[in-house]
Amino acid sequence: LAKTTQPISMDSYEGQEVNITCSHNNIATNDYITWYQQFPSQGPRFIIQGYKTKVTNEVASLFIPADRKSSTLSLPRVSLSDTAVYYCLVGADTSGTYKYIFGTGTRLKVLA
Amino acid sequence: DAEITQSPRHKITETGRQVTLACHQTWNHNNMFWYRQDLGHGLRLIHYSYGVQDTNKGEVSDGYSVSRSNTEDLPLTLESAASSQTSVYFCASSYGLAGTDYNEQFFGPGTRLTVL
């Protein structure tokens, strides 16, 4: 199983771009990288997923270098409502075995 | 709108009792998952199912069981509740498998279980 390492917490100010980096040195060839967001007292919510290079959607961008040993979630112009825990997951279903593992995540606090 | 619901939202029980947590989804997803969340541990996978009559153990399956008799429901049973099972439980479903398109998991609101 690919282990992920993220910063435990980060602080930012409203309007700034936030980058959260996740290390996954033993990522496997078939593994995808997925990020979820979780607000207090709620279940996690899917943000973005990628395999290589860059992926962008309406809420975030995901940058993956060529060696895929790390990835960076980029949140443009954060607001107070982006205060949440962000999880990086690495894995893929192999022979019917689920291999995504949620770590402890990065607690982002956005300040006014 | 399609949704995933869990019941009860809060439950207090005693050690040794059998407890069943319900999870119901109207997405018509084949894949369903149960996680527990404890402080300092993030989310840990308990059991998962890829379809009717299919169940698989996750990383923390001891003391828990699931059954899948239809597409919509995956109830989680604690055979003999222990204080160590006090936690918040989340159910999730997805259309695709991990590492494929449409593998986004949709999570329920969670059940807070306290075992005294």
Chai-1 contact restraints between the chains, C-beta under 6 A:
chainA,res_idxA,chainB,res_idxB,connection_type,confidence,min_distance_angstrom,max_distance_angstrom,comment,restraint_id
A,N30,B,G99,contact,1.0,0.0,6.0,A-B,restraint_1
A,Y32,B,G99,contact,1.0,0.0,6.0,A-B,restraint_2
A,G43,B,F90,contact,1.0,0.0,6.0,A-B,restraint_3
A,G43,B,F107,contact,1.0,0.0,6.0,A-B,restraint_4
A,G43,B,G108,contact,1.0,0.0,6.0,A-B,restraint_5
A,G43,B,G110,contact,1.0,0.0,6.0,A-B,restraint_6
A,P44,B,F107,contact,1.0,0.0,6.0,A-B,restraint_7
A,F46,B,E104,contact,1.0,0.0,6.0,A-B,restraint_8
A,G91,B,A98,contact,1.0,0.0,6.0,A-B,restraint_9
A,A92,B,A98,contact,1.0,0.0,6.0,A-B,restraint_10
A,A92,B,G99,contact,1.0,0.0,6.0,A-B,restraint_11
A,D93,B,L97,contact,1.0,0.0,6.0,A-B,restraint_12
A,D93,B,A98,contact,1.0,0.0,6.0,A-B,restraint_13
A,D93,B,G99,contact,1.0,0.0,6.0,A-B,restraint_14
A,Y98,B,Y48,contact,1.0,0.0,6.0,A-B,restraint_15
A,Y100,B,A98,contact,1.0,0.0,6.0,A-B,restraint_16
A,F102,B,G42,contact,1.0,0.0,6.0,A-B,restraint_17
A,F102,B,L43,contact,1.0,0.0,6.0,A-B,restraint_18
A,G103,B,G42,contact,1.0,0.0,6.0,A-B,restraint_19
A,T104,B,G42,contact,1.0,0.0,6.0,A-B,restraint_20
A,G105,B,G42,contact,1.0,0.0,6.0,A-B,restraint_21
